[in-house]
Protein backbone atom coordinates (compact mmCIF):
# COMPACT_ATOMS: atom_id res chain seq x y z
CA UNK A 1 0.00 0.00 0.00
CA UNK A 2 1.28 3.48 -0.88
CA UNK A 3 0.93 6.29 1.63
CA UNK A 4 0.29 9.69 0.09
CA UNK A 5 0.39 13.08 1.78
CA UNK A 6 -3.24 14.24 2.08
CA UNK A 7 -2.32 17.92 1.68
CA UNK A 8 0.96 19.59 0.80
CA UNK A 9 2.12 23.08 -0.16
CA UNK A 10 5.03 23.23 -2.59
CA UNK A 11 7.24 26.27 -1.95
CA UNK A 12 9.95 27.45 -4.43
CA UNK A 13 12.27 28.71 -1.71
CA UNK A 14 15.91 28.33 -0.74
CA UNK A 15 16.79 24.94 0.77
CA UNK A 16 16.39 25.17 4.53
CA UNK A 17 13.96 28.10 4.31
CA UNK A 18 10.49 26.56 4.14
CA UNK A 19 8.84 29.89 4.99
CA UNK A 20 10.91 32.07 2.68
CA UNK A 21 13.33 34.87 3.49
CA UNK A 22 14.38 35.10 7.17
CA UNK A 23 13.06 38.08 9.12
CA UNK A 24 10.18 38.77 6.74
CA UNK A 25 7.19 38.14 9.04
CA UNK A 26 4.62 39.37 6.54
CA UNK A 27 5.73 37.00 3.79
CA UNK A 28 6.15 34.08 6.21
CA UNK A 29 2.62 34.65 7.48
CA UNK A 30 1.32 34.39 3.91
CA UNK A 31 3.06 31.03 3.53
CA UNK A 32 1.63 29.73 6.80
CA UNK A 33 -1.88 30.88 5.88
CA UNK A 34 -1.59 29.19 2.47
CA UNK A 35 -0.57 25.95 4.18
CA UNK A 36 -3.34 26.12 6.78
CA UNK A 37 -5.95 26.82 4.12
CA UNK A 38 -5.30 23.34 2.73
CA UNK A 39 -7.18 21.95 5.75
CA UNK A 40 -10.32 23.40 4.19
CA UNK A 41 -10.00 21.01 1.23
CA UNK A 42 -12.52 18.22 1.91
CA UNK A 43 -10.35 15.36 0.67
CA UNK A 44 -6.85 14.56 -0.51
CA UNK A 45 -4.26 14.04 -1.70
CA UNK A 46 -3.74 17.70 -2.62
CA UNK A 47 -0.56 19.35 -3.82
CA UNK A 48 -0.70 23.14 -4.27
CA UNK A 49 2.06 25.39 -5.60
CA UNK A 50 2.77 28.55 -3.64
CA UNK A 51 2.50 31.31 -6.27
CA UNK A 52 5.44 33.57 -5.32
CA UNK A 53 9.17 33.34 -4.85
CA UNK A 54 10.67 34.55 -1.58
CA UNK A 55 11.84 38.19 -1.50
CA UNK A 56 15.58 38.72 -1.90
CA UNK A 57 17.36 39.79 1.26
CA UNK A 58 20.12 42.40 1.35
CA UNK A 59 22.76 39.71 1.89
CA UNK A 60 21.60 37.87 -1.23
CA UNK A 61 21.54 40.88 -3.54
CA UNK A 62 25.27 40.73 -4.29
CA UNK A 63 26.42 37.64 -6.19
CA UNK A 64 29.58 35.88 -5.03
CA UNK A 65 32.81 37.14 -6.57
CA UNK A 66 35.61 34.64 -6.90
CA UNK A 67 39.10 36.12 -6.37
CA UNK A 68 40.53 33.27 -8.45
CA UNK A 69 40.96 34.46 -12.02
CA UNK A 70 39.05 31.75 -13.87
CA UNK A 71 39.13 31.81 -17.62
CA UNK A 72 35.64 31.74 -19.20
CA UNK A 73 34.37 28.16 -19.69
CA UNK A 74 35.11 26.82 -23.19
CA UNK A 75 32.21 27.44 -25.54
CA UNK A 76 33.04 24.47 -27.77
CA UNK A 77 31.78 21.52 -25.74
CA UNK A 78 32.83 19.16 -28.54
CA UNK A 79 36.52 19.77 -27.82
CA UNK A 80 36.87 17.25 -25.02
CA UNK A 81 40.63 17.72 -24.60
CA UNK A 82 40.11 21.45 -24.08
CA UNK A 83 37.35 20.84 -21.55
CA UNK A 84 39.41 18.37 -19.56
CA UNK A 85 42.45 20.64 -19.48
CA UNK A 86 40.36 23.63 -18.39
CA UNK A 87 38.71 21.55 -15.67
CA UNK A 88 42.05 20.48 -14.23
CA UNK A 89 43.25 24.11 -14.21
CA UNK A 90 40.19 25.17 -12.23
CA UNK A 91 40.64 22.35 -9.73
CA UNK A 92 44.28 23.32 -9.24
CA UNK A 93 43.38 27.00 -8.80
CA UNK A 94 40.91 26.17 -6.03
CA UNK A 95 43.26 23.83 -4.15
CA UNK A 96 44.63 26.47 -1.78
CA UNK A 97 41.18 27.88 -1.02
CA UNK A 98 39.75 24.42 -0.39
CA UNK A 99 42.62 23.61 1.96
CA UNK A 100 41.92 26.84 3.84
CA UNK A 101 38.22 25.92 4.05
CA UNK A 102 39.02 22.56 5.65
CA UNK A 103 41.48 24.16 8.08
CA UNK A 104 39.09 26.97 9.02
CA UNK A 105 35.98 24.83 9.46
CA UNK A 106 37.62 21.66 10.64
CA UNK A 107 35.43 19.58 8.37
CA UNK A 108 34.44 18.99 4.76
CA UNK A 109 31.60 17.31 2.90
CA UNK A 110 34.03 16.18 0.20
CA UNK A 111 35.17 12.58 0.43
CA UNK A 112 32.35 10.14 -0.23
CA UNK A 113 33.96 9.13 -3.55
CA UNK A 114 37.38 8.65 -1.87
CA UNK A 115 38.96 10.38 -4.86
CA UNK A 116 41.19 13.43 -4.72
CA UNK A 117 39.86 16.52 -6.52
CA UNK A 118 42.34 15.89 -9.32
CA UNK A 119 41.20 12.27 -9.60
CA UNK A 120 37.56 13.40 -9.67
CA UNK A 121 38.31 15.65 -12.62
CA UNK A 122 40.10 12.90 -14.51
CA UNK A 123 37.43 10.32 -13.73
CA UNK A 124 34.49 12.54 -14.71
CA UNK A 125 36.32 13.96 -17.72
CA UNK A 126 36.89 10.49 -19.14
CA UNK A 127 33.16 10.16 -19.77
CA UNK A 128 33.37 13.02 -22.28
CA UNK A 129 34.74 10.53 -24.80
CA UNK A 130 31.60 8.40 -24.54
CA UNK A 131 33.38 5.49 -22.91
CA UNK A 132 33.28 4.45 -19.29
CA UNK A 133 36.67 4.43 -17.52
CA UNK A 134 37.87 1.52 -15.38
CA UNK A 135 36.28 1.54 -11.94
CA UNK A 136 38.94 2.56 -9.37
CA UNK A 137 36.75 1.18 -6.55
CA UNK A 138 35.68 -2.44 -6.65
CA UNK A 139 33.38 -2.05 -3.66
CA UNK A 140 30.68 0.01 -5.43
CA UNK A 141 29.16 0.09 -8.95
CA UNK A 142 30.62 2.51 -11.47
CA UNK A 143 27.39 4.53 -11.69
CA UNK A 144 27.38 5.04 -7.92
CA UNK A 145 31.01 6.17 -7.93
CA UNK A 146 30.24 8.55 -10.77
CA UNK A 147 27.43 10.12 -8.76
CA UNK A 148 29.63 10.39 -5.65
CA UNK A 149 32.46 11.97 -7.64
CA UNK A 150 30.10 14.56 -9.13
CA UNK A 151 28.72 15.50 -5.70
CA UNK A 152 32.25 15.71 -4.28
CA UNK A 153 33.35 17.94 -7.15
CA UNK A 154 30.45 20.35 -6.60
CA UNK A 155 31.15 20.47 -2.87
CA UNK A 156 34.85 21.07 -3.53
CA UNK A 157 34.08 24.11 -5.66
CA UNK A 158 31.48 25.57 -3.29
CA UNK A 159 33.51 25.06 -0.13
CA UNK A 160 36.53 26.66 -1.78
CA UNK A 161 34.48 29.65 -2.87
CA UNK A 162 32.68 30.32 0.40
CA UNK A 163 35.90 30.51 2.46
CA UNK A 164 37.15 33.37 0.31
CA UNK A 165 36.84 36.93 1.68
CA UNK A 166 33.26 38.22 1.74
CA UNK A 167 31.71 34.94 0.58
CA UNK A 168 30.81 33.20 3.85
CA UNK A 169 27.18 34.39 3.69
CA UNK A 170 26.60 33.44 0.04
CA UNK A 171 23.32 31.56 -0.34
CA UNK A 172 23.03 28.32 -2.26
CA UNK A 173 21.21 29.94 -5.19
CA UNK A 174 24.09 32.36 -5.76
CA UNK A 175 26.59 29.52 -5.41
CA UNK A 176 24.66 27.44 -7.93
CA UNK A 177 24.50 30.37 -10.35
CA UNK A 178 28.27 30.71 -10.13
CA UNK A 179 28.94 26.99 -10.50
CA UNK A 180 26.62 26.27 -13.42
CA UNK A 181 27.15 29.51 -15.34
CA UNK A 182 30.76 30.53 -14.72
CA UNK A 183 32.86 27.39 -14.27
CA UNK A 184 34.24 24.80 -16.62
CA UNK A 185 33.15 22.15 -14.12
CA UNK A 186 29.53 23.11 -14.75
CA UNK A 187 30.08 23.03 -18.50
CA UNK A 188 31.69 19.58 -18.26
CA UNK A 189 28.77 18.19 -16.26
CA UNK A 190 26.29 19.49 -18.82
CA UNK A 191 28.27 17.73 -21.56
CA UNK A 192 28.72 14.53 -19.57
CA UNK A 193 25.02 14.34 -18.79
CA UNK A 194 24.06 14.08 -22.45
CA UNK A 195 26.67 11.39 -23.04
CA UNK A 196 25.81 9.32 -19.97
CA UNK A 197 22.10 9.31 -20.78
CA UNK A 198 23.03 6.95 -23.60
CA UNK A 199 25.48 4.87 -21.56
CA UNK A 200 25.13 1.12 -21.35
CA UNK A 201 26.71 1.04 -17.89
CA UNK A 202 24.04 -0.28 -15.47
CA UNK A 203 22.38 2.58 -13.63
CA UNK A 204 24.32 5.32 -15.43
CA UNK A 205 21.39 6.72 -17.42
CA UNK A 206 19.37 6.95 -14.19
CA UNK A 207 22.14 8.93 -12.48
CA UNK A 208 22.58 11.17 -15.52
CA UNK A 209 18.89 11.89 -15.93
CA UNK A 210 17.92 12.30 -12.29
CA UNK A 211 20.92 13.25 -10.15
CA UNK A 212 23.55 15.01 -12.23
CA UNK A 213 21.96 18.36 -13.11
CA UNK A 214 19.30 20.04 -10.93
CA UNK A 215 16.01 20.25 -12.79
CA UNK A 216 15.96 24.03 -12.35
CA UNK A 217 19.29 24.24 -14.25
CA UNK A 218 18.32 22.07 -17.20
CA UNK A 219 17.35 25.03 -19.37
CA UNK A 220 20.86 26.48 -18.94
CA UNK A 221 22.49 23.51 -20.62
CA UNK A 222 24.20 24.28 -23.94
CA UNK A 223 22.35 21.18 -25.15
CA UNK A 224 18.91 22.46 -24.12
CA UNK A 225 16.46 22.68 -27.00
CA UNK A 226 15.22 26.15 -27.84
C-alpha positions as CSV (number, residue, x, y, z in Angstrom):
1,X,0.0,0.0,0.0
2,X,1.3,3.5,-0.9
3,X,0.9,6.3,1.6
4,X,0.3,9.7,0.1
5,X,0.4,13.1,1.8
6,X,-3.2,14.2,2.1
7,X,-2.3,17.9,1.7
8,X,1.0,19.6,0.8
9,X,2.1,23.1,-0.2
10,X,5.0,23.2,-2.6
11,X,7.2,26.3,-1.9
12,X,9.9,27.4,-4.4
13,X,12.3,28.7,-1.7
14,X,15.9,28.3,-0.7
15,X,16.8,24.9,0.8
16,X,16.4,25.2,4.5
17,X,14.0,28.1,4.3
18,X,10.5,26.6,4.1
19,X,8.8,29.9,5.0
20,X,10.9,32.1,2.7
21,X,13.3,34.9,3.5
22,X,14.4,35.1,7.2
23,X,13.1,38.1,9.1
24,X,10.2,38.8,6.7
25,X,7.2,38.1,9.0
26,X,4.6,39.4,6.5
27,X,5.7,37.0,3.8
28,X,6.1,34.1,6.2
29,X,2.6,34.6,7.5
30,X,1.3,34.4,3.9
31,X,3.1,31.0,3.5
32,X,1.6,29.7,6.8
33,X,-1.9,30.9,5.9
34,X,-1.6,29.2,2.5
35,X,-0.6,26.0,4.2
36,X,-3.3,26.1,6.8
37,X,-6.0,26.8,4.1
38,X,-5.3,23.3,2.7
39,X,-7.2,22.0,5.7
40,X,-10.3,23.4,4.2
41,X,-10.0,21.0,1.2
42,X,-12.5,18.2,1.9
43,X,-10.3,15.4,0.7
44,X,-6.8,14.6,-0.5
45,X,-4.3,14.0,-1.7
46,X,-3.7,17.7,-2.6
47,X,-0.6,19.3,-3.8
48,X,-0.7,23.1,-4.3
49,X,2.1,25.4,-5.6
50,X,2.8,28.5,-3.6
51,X,2.5,31.3,-6.3
52,X,5.4,33.6,-5.3
53,X,9.2,33.3,-4.8
54,X,10.7,34.6,-1.6
55,X,11.8,38.2,-1.5
56,X,15.6,38.7,-1.9
57,X,17.4,39.8,1.3
58,X,20.1,42.4,1.4
59,X,22.8,39.7,1.9
60,X,21.6,37.9,-1.2
61,X,21.5,40.9,-3.5
62,X,25.3,40.7,-4.3
63,X,26.4,37.6,-6.2
64,X,29.6,35.9,-5.0
65,X,32.8,37.1,-6.6
66,X,35.6,34.6,-6.9
67,X,39.1,36.1,-6.4
68,X,40.5,33.3,-8.5
69,X,41.0,34.5,-12.0
70,X,39.0,31.7,-13.9
71,X,39.1,31.8,-17.6
72,X,35.6,31.7,-19.2
73,X,34.4,28.2,-19.7
74,X,35.1,26.8,-23.2
75,X,32.2,27.4,-25.5
76,X,33.0,24.5,-27.8
77,X,31.8,21.5,-25.7
78,X,32.8,19.2,-28.5
79,X,36.5,19.8,-27.8
80,X,36.9,17.2,-25.0
81,X,40.6,17.7,-24.6
82,X,40.1,21.5,-24.1
83,X,37.3,20.8,-21.6
84,X,39.4,18.4,-19.6
85,X,42.4,20.6,-19.5
86,X,40.4,23.6,-18.4
87,X,38.7,21.6,-15.7
88,X,42.0,20.5,-14.2
89,X,43.3,24.1,-14.2
90,X,40.2,25.2,-12.2
91,X,40.6,22.3,-9.7
92,X,44.3,23.3,-9.2
93,X,43.4,27.0,-8.8
94,X,40.9,26.2,-6.0
95,X,43.3,23.8,-4.2
96,X,44.6,26.5,-1.8
97,X,41.2,27.9,-1.0
98,X,39.8,24.4,-0.4
99,X,42.6,23.6,2.0
100,X,41.9,26.8,3.8
101,X,38.2,25.9,4.0
102,X,39.0,22.6,5.7
103,X,41.5,24.2,8.1
104,X,39.1,27.0,9.0
105,X,36.0,24.8,9.5
106,X,37.6,21.7,10.6
107,X,35.4,19.6,8.4
108,X,34.4,19.0,4.8
109,X,31.6,17.3,2.9
110,X,34.0,16.2,0.2
111,X,35.2,12.6,0.4
112,X,32.4,10.1,-0.2
113,X,34.0,9.1,-3.5
114,X,37.4,8.6,-1.9
115,X,39.0,10.4,-4.9
116,X,41.2,13.4,-4.7
117,X,39.9,16.5,-6.5
118,X,42.3,15.9,-9.3
119,X,41.2,12.3,-9.6
120,X,37.6,13.4,-9.7
121,X,38.3,15.7,-12.6
122,X,40.1,12.9,-14.5
123,X,37.4,10.3,-13.7
124,X,34.5,12.5,-14.7
125,X,36.3,14.0,-17.7
126,X,36.9,10.5,-19.1
127,X,33.2,10.2,-19.8
128,X,33.4,13.0,-22.3
129,X,34.7,10.5,-24.8
130,X,31.6,8.4,-24.5
131,X,33.4,5.5,-22.9
132,X,33.3,4.5,-19.3
133,X,36.7,4.4,-17.5
134,X,37.9,1.5,-15.4
135,X,36.3,1.5,-11.9
136,X,38.9,2.6,-9.4
137,X,36.7,1.2,-6.5
138,X,35.7,-2.4,-6.6
139,X,33.4,-2.0,-3.7
140,X,30.7,0.0,-5.4
141,X,29.2,0.1,-9.0
142,X,30.6,2.5,-11.5
143,X,27.4,4.5,-11.7
144,X,27.4,5.0,-7.9
145,X,31.0,6.2,-7.9
146,X,30.2,8.6,-10.8
147,X,27.4,10.1,-8.8
148,X,29.6,10.4,-5.6
149,X,32.5,12.0,-7.6
150,X,30.1,14.6,-9.1
151,X,28.7,15.5,-5.7
152,X,32.2,15.7,-4.3
153,X,33.3,17.9,-7.1
154,X,30.5,20.3,-6.6
155,X,31.1,20.5,-2.9
156,X,34.8,21.1,-3.5
157,X,34.1,24.1,-5.7
158,X,31.5,25.6,-3.3
159,X,33.5,25.1,-0.1
160,X,36.5,26.7,-1.8
161,X,34.5,29.7,-2.9
162,X,32.7,30.3,0.4
163,X,35.9,30.5,2.5
164,X,37.2,33.4,0.3
165,X,36.8,36.9,1.7
166,X,33.3,38.2,1.7
167,X,31.7,34.9,0.6
168,X,30.8,33.2,3.8
169,X,27.2,34.4,3.7
170,X,26.6,33.4,0.0
171,X,23.3,31.6,-0.3
172,X,23.0,28.3,-2.3
173,X,21.2,29.9,-5.2
174,X,24.1,32.4,-5.8
175,X,26.6,29.5,-5.4
176,X,24.7,27.4,-7.9
177,X,24.5,30.4,-10.4
178,X,28.3,30.7,-10.1
179,X,28.9,27.0,-10.5
180,X,26.6,26.3,-13.4
181,X,27.1,29.5,-15.3
182,X,30.8,30.5,-14.7
183,X,32.9,27.4,-14.3
184,X,34.2,24.8,-16.6
185,X,33.1,22.2,-14.1
186,X,29.5,23.1,-14.7
187,X,30.1,23.0,-18.5
188,X,31.7,19.6,-18.3
189,X,28.8,18.2,-16.3
190,X,26.3,19.5,-18.8
191,X,28.3,17.7,-21.6
192,X,28.7,14.5,-19.6
193,X,25.0,14.3,-18.8
194,X,24.1,14.1,-22.5
195,X,26.7,11.4,-23.0
196,X,25.8,9.3,-20.0
197,X,22.1,9.3,-20.8
198,X,23.0,6.9,-23.6
199,X,25.5,4.9,-21.6
200,X,25.1,1.1,-21.4
201,X,26.7,1.0,-17.9
202,X,24.0,-0.3,-15.5
203,X,22.4,2.6,-13.6
204,X,24.3,5.3,-15.4
205,X,21.4,6.7,-17.4
206,X,19.4,7.0,-14.2
207,X,22.1,8.9,-12.5
208,X,22.6,11.2,-15.5
209,X,18.9,11.9,-15.9
210,X,17.9,12.3,-12.3
211,X,20.9,13.2,-10.2
212,X,23.6,15.0,-12.2
213,X,22.0,18.4,-13.1
214,X,19.3,20.0,-10.9
215,X,16.0,20.3,-12.8
216,X,16.0,24.0,-12.4
217,X,19.3,24.2,-14.2
218,X,18.3,22.1,-17.2
219,X,17.3,25.0,-19.4
220,X,20.9,26.5,-18.9
221,X,22.5,23.5,-20.6
222,X,24.2,24.3,-23.9
223,X,22.4,21.2,-25.2
224,X,18.9,22.5,-24.1
225,X,16.5,22.7,-27.0
226,X,15.2,26.2,-27.8
